[in-house]
Amino acid sequence: MTSASDVPCRVLVVWCPDWPDQDARAFEQVVTAVEGLCPRVEVLYPGACAVGARGPARYFGGEEALAVKIIDAVACHGFACRAGVADGMFAAQLAARAGRPEAPGAAVIVPPGAAPAFLAPHPVSSLGNPELADLLPRLGIRTLGDFAALSAAEAANRFGAQGALAHRLARGLDPRPLVPRPPSADLSVSTPFDPPVEQSEPVVFAAKALAERMHAGLAARGLACVRVQVQVICADGQELTRLWRHDGLLSALAVAERVRWQLSGWQAAHSDADEGVQAGGITLLRLVPDQLVRNTGHQLGLWGDAVINDRVARAALRVQALLGHGSVVRPLLAGGRNPVEQVTLVPFGDAADPALPSGRPWPGRLPAPAPATVFPVPLPARVTDESGATVTVSGRALVSAPPARLSARWPAHGEPWLAITSWAGPWPVTERWWCPASTRRRARFQLVAEDGSAWLATVQDGQWLIEASYD
Amino acid sequence: MPASRASRASRASRAPQAPQVTRVTRVPVPGAVLPGEAVPDDAVLPVLPALQELLPGGLRRGSVVAAGPWGLLGLALAAGASAAGAWCAVVGLPQLGVAAAADAGLDPGRMLLIADPGPGWPQVVASLLDGCELVLLRPPDRPSAQLRRRLEATVRRFGGVLVVAGEWDGAQTRLLVANQEWVGIGAGHGRLRARRAQVVADGRGAAARPRARWLWLPGPDGSVTIADETSGSREPFWPEIRSTG
């Protein structure tokens, strides 16, 4: 079944260990770093990308040299990655992961033709097929080598199409060829300003015409862009670049508007630093289309949602231009036992899942009603009994004395002592006792002070903390 | 200001509004609607049923509401409009309890949180008012009278509602928790179940007469409902004793 054309081409996989699942945005920087060396990069998932290794390796003088160059380039952007080179995508991915964790900047090179031997000792679970990973070990097939020893016909008969595909992988063949990003023709457009302009109005005006030119260039190829990179270069060489994302098609007017926000946000950031804001004026404005997609047209939502979202998105993007991408967040309700864990904050425009899944029982979570104020950093507090001694909680969750007075370092109140009128607790919370690094043992209290305010307090290692307020 | 042009353009592109709305938003002192004049529904944002008596009609568009020190009351004010589909931006409140907000009726899917707006917070608020109908704000510093008037003008222009946690001298409506009492908790037993709070609303113009209502703020499930005027000897939230088996 194996023909000469079936032997996969050399693939280099760049893999960043422990990459956050949804952080495609930051991974773009890694892809850009790799793209600086090899032009055709395929993003496998956030955290891993692949390039065809043959051409670049010849240019850089060997696969080893290429891998080292790529790892260095990625490290320059502040990310640790590993690289693997092998025949075919699957073997290269495993090779990238095979590097020793204690040497993060390492590359594993599997020589041509050695992929089946390299794959053989790996467990069948590395095929990424949960059904087969469950079934094969029960049949006594524990490694990819065992699986590859079956004939292709038997594997297809017994395990179906999925099995046949997995069998190809186990033999070091590719289920599909590498699909690189299309080589990007330079679709960017730019306008020089001579003499340099000081005000932002002429730049914004030029941006509209420029955006129309960019859209015309894209439309001629049947493409649309999801993001636009706006690049402004000043006379003194300063460069200001920002990517603008938009769900729908960015119209020329919308692009011009974003250029205006970018400039005004920049001016706001620099206005108190120095007077010569534009640093000698703007000399060049360039628009680079990014994330090209086939232009399939754009349909507004039937019930008007899209229009509202567009207004909100514009407001959010404006604030992001002023304060930065991470400054505008949307809350997602999550699971967890503590109020501060029960929300995951996602920057506007990003997609993410809650850090802790909701909808699970989470025994020991706070009962309703939820506190209206949750301090991101708990406030240190002191809680004493009638005699003025700090109230402690024993290992058996017994209170040393009824808490009588409370003082916390919350900003608005100074640090007065409040008499406690009612209290409840302690409720011991022991979390993650199986993991020494993240284990926590605390006791929770609810305290009501004389002014009617209600607080959620915890004791951990003898230290009182105010976690939340119910008012 | 570059903001104004962009936003005016967006305003013009929206659906034409009813003539009454235009008249109300052009009143020099917003909130001072002549007595007896019917308020069109478009000119207000809905509020929770429990707050209907305190804020007859709802939150008037283009107005500023001061809600006292930050607490659940501010969330309750926003809950009705958020549940009805309005977007709500929260500025300068990193300690907002999202779970409590959701229980009170706010939709977390239509919330934007800007924890630290920095020294340029007035511009941030103005930008947000363009997109969101409700902005909850805790000003990082005390705004000058000039700045306050400028923001009030922005609120009027966009027809949103600015809910301020803290003092705001020109606010059309002021709400305050005058009395409060937590129930369900004793000296070493029970737990916090609900809060009976007396909320007082006063303001300018038609809202000048102070009104006070007792509310469950929050009730045992986190929602905000009307409470009895007289404090009952038995609270209604003691756990039911069910026989099992």
Interface residues (C-beta under 8 A of the other chain):
Chain A: S200 E257 R260 W261 S264 A268 I308 R311 V312 A313 R314 A315 A316 R318 V319 L322 L323 S327 V328 V329 R330 P331 L332 L333 P339 Q342 V343 L345 F348 P367 A368 P369 A370 P371 A372 T373 V374 F375 P376 V399 P402 A412 S422 W423 A424 Q446 V448 G452 A454 A468 S469 Y470 D471
Chain B: P2 A3 A6 S10 P69 W70 G71 L72 L75 G85 W87 A89 P94 Q95 L96 G97 V98 A99 A100 A101 A102 D103 P108 G109 M111 L112 L113 I114 A115 D116 P117 G118 G120 Q123 V124 S127 L128 L129 D130 G131 C132 V177 N179 Q180 E181 W182 I185 G186 A187 G188 H189 G190 R191 L192 R193 A194 R195 P218 G219 P220 D221 G222
